[in-house]
């Protein structure tokens, strides 16, 4: 008898939860508002080859001190460690245009690429496995 009551109670519980679990996500979820985005990690050679003739913006996400000590030619500096990094990027960059990002090693730019994608940037290319020192050592333009 007790076993039967537990089975009945469990059945009612499952039936009661079924509509909540089977509902489709609403059209106001964050995911449905995100437009198609390209976020890609590139090796140093591929990164430079794609960027150099593209006219796209190159962004150095290192600190202003690191940037001041040397940076890739034509690179804009937006410090990843600033609390308003994504807001600064949105104010300074075109979200519909490709953006190429790099840092010292690929760690900060790897995190920054995610923030930029979440902020609505359509194309974000990250220099991975290398950074500014490797860029300079390869003979690519620096300032």
Residue pairs with C-beta under 8 A, 6 or more apart in sequence:
25 31
25 32
26 32
34 120
35 120
35 122
36 122
37 117
37 120
37 121
37 122
37 123
37 124
38 122
38 123
38 124
38 125
39 113
39 114
39 116
39 117
39 124
39 126
40 124
40 125
40 126
41 110
41 113
41 125
41 126
41 128
42 50
42 125
42 126
42 127
42 128
43 128
43 129
43 130
44 127
44 129
44 130
44 134
44 135
44 138
45 138
47 100
47 102
47 125
47 127
48 135
48 138
48 140
50 100
50 125
51 58
51 100
51 125
54 98
54 100
56 97
56 98
56 99
56 100
56 123
56 125
57 76
57 93
57 94
57 97
57 98
57 99
57 100
58 72
58 74
58 75
58 76
58 100
58 101
58 102
59 75
59 76
59 77
59 78
59 89
59 93
59 99
59 100
59 101
59 102
60 66
60 67
60 71
60 72
60 75
60 76
60 77
60 78
60 101
60 102
60 103
60 132
61 77
61 78
61 79
61 80
61 85
61 101
61 102
61 103
61 108
61 109
61 112
62 71
62 77
62 79
62 80
62 103
62 104
62 108
62 132
63 79
63 81
64 77
64 79
66 104
66 132
67 75
67 77
70 132
70 136
70 142
70 143
71 77
71 132
71 142
71 143
72 102
72 132
72 135
72 140
72 141
72 142
72 143
73 140
73 141
73 142
73 143
74 141
74 143
75 102
75 143
76 92
76 93
78 85
78 88
78 89
78 92
79 85
79 88
80 103
80 108
80 109
80 111
80 112
81 108
82 88
85 112
85 115
86 115
86 116
86 118
86 119
89 99
89 115
89 116
89 119
89 121
90 119
90 120
93 99
93 121
95 119
95 120
95 121
95 122
96 122
97 122
97 123
98 122
98 123
98 124
98 125
99 116
99 121
99 123
99 124
99 125
100 125
100 127
101 109
101 112
101 113
101 116
101 124
101 125
101 126
101 127
102 109
102 126
102 127
102 130
102 131
102 132
102 135
103 109
103 112
103 127
103 131
103 132
104 131
104 132
104 133
105 130
105 131
106 126
106 127
106 128
106 129
106 130
106 131
109 126
109 127
109 128
109 131
110 126
110 128
112 126
113 124
113 126
116 124
117 124
127 135
135 142
136 142
